[in-house]
Amino acid sequence: MAFQAVILDLFGTLIDERAEEYSVMMRTIALLLGVSDDALYAAADAGRRDLGTYRSVSLQFQVLCMKLGVSPAPDHVAAAIEEYTQMHNRRLVPRDGVLATLTAIGGQGLKRGLISNASQVIVDLWPDTAFPPYFEDSLFSCQVKIVKPDPAIYLLACNHLGVSPADCL
């Protein structure tokens, strides 16, 4: 069977998870907001972020502070948002060999698509990464309001690429 397109994932596939750096970021944000690490993790609610509940990172942090029942100083909130944004920016670096692989896939005439369960911060940072030129289409769950593994997001990606699911790897 000859495929016409390849759809890839972002986290853990094209980029490293950087779990330790994520943990350090969460500790820093907890300190800035004046809450425990456990309380921050409990309130963070990745599912709502990935479904596009928050139109901006600022709104995400406003809701987070309300859920935590805290009113930190505005400069602490701004520093927390900066920490969050910069950590995600550092994560959006291609793994070794990824860009060469994406180039080879495109060189074989295959369309390249991306599906990622991602929050608004990833969408905001995406255009300034190395990745956009290597994809004919990129779908982020927060924009399409569908998260993996829902088959609808895969069908949407195939539709955007103009291929049938049977012709897509």
C-alpha angles and dihedrals in degrees: 000000000000115000124214098197144020123212117202137189124233110213114065092000110058096012134029118256092229091202095174092052089048090053091050090050091051091050090050092049091047090054092047092050093043097240137115121266089243093053091049093050091047093051098040094085102192091190093065091046092050091050091057098250090146119058091198141019088243092058090046090057093045090055091043091055091048091051090049091047093233135128105197121185112278091244090056091051090048090050091049091051090048091050091049093048096045093048090053090046090055089050094055094079118118117249115244110287096011097112091046089050092049089049091051092049091052090044089061089058095255121140114235123219134179129209118184135171093225142150130233094272090065091050090049093051098038099086091058095051127092092252111076098077090056097058132068088199137008123195122195119192093225090060099044095035092229125108131201133288089039105112089221092074091053092048090049090052091050090049092051090050092046095237135117118246090247089060094051130085 
